[in-house]
Amino acid sequence: MTSRSRRPVAGHGQLRRSSAWSELLKMVGIAASIVLVAGIAVAGYVVYDLGQTFTANAVALDGQESVPPDIGAIKGGVNMLLVGSDACEPEFAAEFGDRCSDPANGGERNDTNIVLHISDSPRRVTVITFPRDLMIPIPSCVDSDGNNTSPASKQPLNESLGIGGPKNGLACVARTITKLSGLDIQFAAKITWGGVMKITDAIGGVDVCVANGITDPDTGLNLKPGTHTLQGLWALQFLRTRHGVGNGSDLGRGSNQQVYMSSLARKMVSSEVLGNPGTLLKLAHTVMSNVTPSTTLTSPTLLVQIALAMKDVPLDQINFVNYPVLDDPDNPNVKVVPDNDSADQLWAALAANKAIQVAGQRSDAVVSATPSPTPTEGTPSDSASPSTEPTPDPSSTSVALPQNVSGQSAAQQTCSNGNGYEG
């Protein structure tokens, strides 16, 4: 992998080259949103030594004293923040060149920010991704020395982890997301980037479908059309590709990553993972070794309750959505700002516990498709056939979200709309 220095990159504009580091952090959030609860719930009972470390590193959140010990008593649904940190780890530093070797690239940022919302009965799951370059107010936070920081009227979301510092960064991200969305965040976790590759390996990889093939020299990704089982660095290459799909934008890449997310959700509820105690235990060990939780997330009983609440949610009621954004008028093609009108409709639907209908993925990056039935690791099948079945009409109880809220459900079979395979 080519070494490159860290530099500001566009939130959604086209760039010649993308940062391997920032793309890896996308993977952190994607994996975490599906595996975190199941993994920790098992580990809370059976991995005692790791559990002690897990609890010792826990971070206090605002209002944690009011979080009840039973999730059934949490009104309005459960909200869990999942943060991907770009802190370097010695085990993987050699893979990322200057990012980890150059002192000028120090510090820690939250390059992935996801809220996992589990509704009241009937249970539904909505996974909301917030762009790292979203320009928003960041409130005063408590830093690692116990001092209150100055509020900022407009800063990138991914600065909030560093503002809180190693001790309180997770709490600062939670406070910032709450200020933006109005959601009460009862639980949170920060996950390392190296752990993402380990998590993917722990579940035996994730199947992804590629409609037209992908060729991306920046990531070294060169995939024929078909279905591939991706593990470790292979999964990273798929998730970090910018120029291999769509128009080379960060938002298109985010939609492409939801191909992976929906497939990951389907695998997690399959007999290969939830039906396999050995796989679950391995997953639990991996997650707990690479997660910093909020103190509210350290109760084994409560974690099992959360896992059980998610276990029987139908795949068509597990939705992955992108927080709606607009171009930042102060820095177009580089930063984005909230689309508050569209976001308010999303929050209202979640508050009313309505089934949601998303407008669909960005067509430049994702197409509807039926994946090939027999995937093989690192080797594509012959083809990926676009689906000809019409999209079902929304039910009378569903809320159709605005066009600017893109995404898909876990039940939808989609393929990356690659730029073509060059062999």
Secondary structure, DSSP 8 states (H G I E B T S, - for coil): ----------SSS--SS--HHHHHHHHHHHHHHHHHHHHHHHHHHH-HHHHHHHHHT-B--TTGGG--SSGGG-TT-EEEEEEEE----TTTGGGGTHHHH-GGG-S--EEEEEEEEE-SSS--EEEEEE-TTBEEEE---B-TTS-B---EEEEEGGGHHHHHHHHHHHHHHHHHHHHHH-----EEEEE-HHHHHHHHHHTT-EEEEESS-EEETTTTEEE-SEEEEE-HHHHHHHHH-STTBTTS-HHHHHHHHHHHHHHHHHHHTSTTTTT-HHHHHHHHHHHHHSEEEBGGG--HHHHHHHHHHHHT--GGGEEEEE--EEE-TTSTTT-EEE-HHHHHHHHHHHHTT-EEE-----TTTEEEEE--SS-EETB--S--EE--S------TTEEE--TTS-EEETT--EEE-BS----
